[in-house]
Amino acid sequence: MNGIDHNSITHFPKRPKLSRINNGSFGCCPKSIISAQKRWQLDYLSQPDEFYFNKLKTGILQSRLVIKDLVNADHVDEISIVDNATTAAAIVLQSVSWGFSQGRFEKGDACVMLHYAYGAVKKSVEAYVTRVGGFVIEVQLPFPVSSVDEVVSEFRKALARGKNSGKRVRLAVIDHVTSMPSVVIPVKELVKICREEGVDQVFVDAAHGIGCIDVDMKEIGADFYTSNLHKWFFCPPSVAFLYCRKANECNDLHHPVVSHEYGNGLAIESAWIGTRDYSAQLVVPQVLEFVNRFEGGIEGIKKRNHEDVVAMGEMLANAWGTHLGSPPEMCASMIMVGLPACLGISCESDTQKLRTRLRDKFSVEVPIYYRPPRDAEVDTITGYARISHQVYNKPDDYYKFRDAINELVNEGFTCALFS
Ligand SMILES: Cc1ncc(COP(=O)(O)O)c(C=O)c1O
């Protein structure tokens, strides 16, 4: 293990006794990186002028170079560092909005996105596309899902719907790993279909990308791709990259926070968006050193997390007599596990009730998804837990969750009993 115990939780700040099986929402940052970040902050605060003139730009360039190699981009100019996937989505969608307002696109031109696209990204589509006359085509996806083919087929159907109604698709927004329910989407295949079907551009929202799944810009072939580094790559909040293929006209992408570097290319614009703390963006090289102390580096971490989350998901589904929300090959470091139907999860707010009870009574932190029953479905599973696995997790975290649910079932808990 090259000097690091990958099961040890001591490297990470965590409340004692908490079983945090929700790395997916906020990620994690080891104590050594928090210290490195503090050193950057002190360096800045002790001589801001010198830091600004001599260190900030080169530091951010170093981080971009690390990311460029990690994601197999052609050139460092293709990599911009931004705060988070939400910001990256705003950058891409803002450029679509300009397509409408500057007359390059016509009213009714479309944007394709998954029904399970992240809520905040859907709002961005509403703000930047629908508001200026764009049409949105949603791809319905089955859940639970049993094969990649189901996703591909629904995607083709959605594009065909657009074509049949004479829509020109200007942008496809495709999640690499959907958030809720969490499923790995076959992005490479979907990008290829977009090319065949004449979709103008493809943006992959991989908020859960780097450190969680394979992220290779040449393989995937999208025009734009974003991934957070604070979710599965151990960076402090908040840091993400936005890849923009050099062959495209990157210059029409701009950071929504306009500052002095406006017009100098997205990467340079994004590296100065006014006075603020840039330390999270500067620790990327130190994070790489941290992950390289684990056997197999980030690849090894990713592989073990996947194996462990599948094993723990299967253990839970067996214990509760339920099933997984996707086959193991359609999950990465998070998997959906069906909860016993008798818990009576019958709306969104029930998921919060159950989640709060798990947190307050059992010290288990896990998000819950509500899947409405389809027509004629009775006594079906309507609640799924999204469990994550990261290096700090241990089997006991999942056993505690299993026992908590069993205890709730045995005591006759149903969501209807709690207002
Ligand atoms: C698919 C997806 N897109 C976007 C986001 C937003 O990420 P952030 O809050 O870091 O901007 C998330 C967050 O979980 C996500 O899962």
Ligand as a Chemical Component Dictionary entry (heavy atoms), coordinates in Angstrom:
data_LIG
# 
_chem_comp.id                   LIG 
_chem_comp.type                 NON-POLYMER 
_chem_comp.pdbx_formal_charge   0 
_chem_comp.three_letter_code    LIG 
# 
loop_
_chem_comp_atom.comp_id 
_chem_comp_atom.atom_id 
_chem_comp_atom.alt_atom_id 
_chem_comp_atom.type_symbol 
_chem_comp_atom.charge 
_chem_comp_atom.model_Cartn_x 
_chem_comp_atom.model_Cartn_y 
_chem_comp_atom.model_Cartn_z 
_chem_comp_atom.pdbx_ordinal 
LIG C1 C1 C 0 -24.842 14.793 -12.491 1  
LIG C2 C2 C 0 -24.524 16.005 -11.661 2  
LIG N1 N1 N 0 -24.364 17.186 -12.285 3  
LIG C3 C3 C 0 -24.047 18.301 -11.602 4  
LIG C4 C4 C 0 -23.861 18.258 -10.229 5  
LIG C5 C5 C 0 -23.510 19.526 -9.522  6  
LIG O1 O1 O 0 -22.234 19.433 -8.940  7  
LIG P1 P1 P 0 -21.708 20.672 -8.104  8  
LIG O2 O2 O 0 -22.689 20.920 -7.006  9  
LIG O3 O3 O 0 -20.366 20.288 -7.574  10 
LIG O4 O4 O 0 -21.654 21.824 -9.040  11 
LIG C6 C6 C 0 -24.039 17.059 -9.550  12 
LIG C7 C7 C 0 -23.882 17.003 -8.091  13 
LIG O5 O5 O 0 -24.024 16.001 -7.453  14 
LIG C8 C8 C 0 -24.374 15.896 -10.283 15 
LIG O6 O6 O 0 -24.535 14.714 -9.685  16 
# 
loop_
_chem_comp_bond.comp_id 
_chem_comp_bond.atom_id_1 
_chem_comp_bond.atom_id_2 
_chem_comp_bond.value_order 
_chem_comp_bond.pdbx_ordinal 
LIG C1 C2 SING 1  
LIG C2 N1 SING 2  
LIG C2 C8 DOUB 3  
LIG N1 C3 DOUB 4  
LIG C3 C4 SING 5  
LIG C4 C5 SING 6  
LIG C4 C6 DOUB 7  
LIG C5 O1 SING 8  
LIG O1 P1 SING 9  
LIG P1 O2 DOUB 10 
LIG P1 O3 SING 11 
LIG P1 O4 SING 12 
LIG C6 C7 SING 13 
LIG C6 C8 SING 14 
LIG C7 O5 DOUB 15 
LIG C8 O6 SING 16 
# 
